[in-house]
């Protein structure tokens, strides 16, 4: 099952994001190599600066997804003001359906 992880950064924490980004990218690359990551990217504010994250992964349950995503270096660095994990159905433009 797919799960969408949506996170909003804490205000004023862009430097935390930038400092942690190499480890975050490594983490996502590892999920991708394992076939767990479906897609990911930052939310942007009005100025085009990153202000949050959207990560979609495959997991057996919401709890398993949360455990995986709690391992994200951004989460470990305390970047996020809020997070949400929800089950998600990829209907349109899903490469698996092509």
C-alpha positions in Angstrom: 0.0 0.0 0.0 1.2 3.5 -0.7 1.5 6.2 2.0 2.0 9.9 1.5 4.1 11.7 4.1 3.4 15.4 4.3 5.5 17.6 6.5 5.8 21.4 7.1 9.1 22.8 8.2 9.5 24.8 11.3 9.6 28.6 10.5 13.2 29.9 10.2 14.7 26.4 9.8 15.9 26.6 6.2 19.5 26.3 7.3 18.6 23.0 9.2 17.1 21.7 5.9 20.2 22.7 3.9 22.7 21.3 6.4 20.8 18.0 6.6 20.0 17.7 2.9 23.0 15.4 1.9 21.9 12.9 4.5 18.3 13.2 3.6 19.1 12.6 -0.1 21.2 9.5 0.9 18.3 8.2 2.9 15.9 8.7 0.0 18.3 7.0 -2.4 18.5 4.0 -0.1 14.6 3.8 0.0 14.6 4.1 -3.8 17.2 1.4 -4.3 15.0 -0.9 -2.1 11.9 -0.1 -4.2 10.2 1.6 -1.2 10.3 5.2 -2.5 7.8 6.1 -5.2 8.5 9.8 -5.4 9.5 12.8 -3.2 10.2 16.5 -3.3 9.9 19.7 -1.3 7.0 22.0 -0.9 7.9 25.6 -1.9 6.9 28.9 -0.3 6.0 32.0 -2.3 9.7 32.8 -2.8 10.5 29.4 -4.1 12.3 28.2 -1.0 11.7 24.8 0.4 9.2 24.8 3.3 8.1 21.2 3.7 8.2 17.7 2.1 6.1 15.3 0.3 7.3 11.7 0.2 5.3 8.7 -1.1 6.5 5.3 -0.1 5.2 1.7 -0.2 4.7 0.0 3.2 2.6 -2.7 4.8 0.8 -0.3 7.1 0.6 3.3 8.3 2.6 2.3 11.3 5.4 0.8 9.2 5.4 3.9 6.9 5.7 6.1 10.0 8.6 4.0 11.3 10.4 4.3 8.0 9.8 8.1 7.7 10.8 8.7 11.3 14.3 7.6 10.1 14.5 10.5 7.7 17.4 12.7 8.7 15.2 15.8 8.4 12.9 14.3 11.0 15.8 13.3 13.2 17.2 16.9 12.9 13.9 18.3 14.2 13.1 20.2 11.0 9.4 19.5 10.9 6.7 21.5 12.7 4.1 19.0 11.7 3.8 15.7 9.9 1.1 13.5 8.6 1.1 10.0 7.1 -2.0 9.0 5.1 -2.8 6.0 2.8 -2.8 7.1 -0.8 -4.1 5.7 -4.1 -2.0 6.6 -7.2 -4.7 6.7 -9.9 -3.5 9.0 -12.7 -0.1 8.8 -14.4 1.0 5.8 -12.2 3.9 4.2 -14.1 2.9 0.8 -12.7 -0.4 1.1 -14.7 1.3 2.0 -18.0 
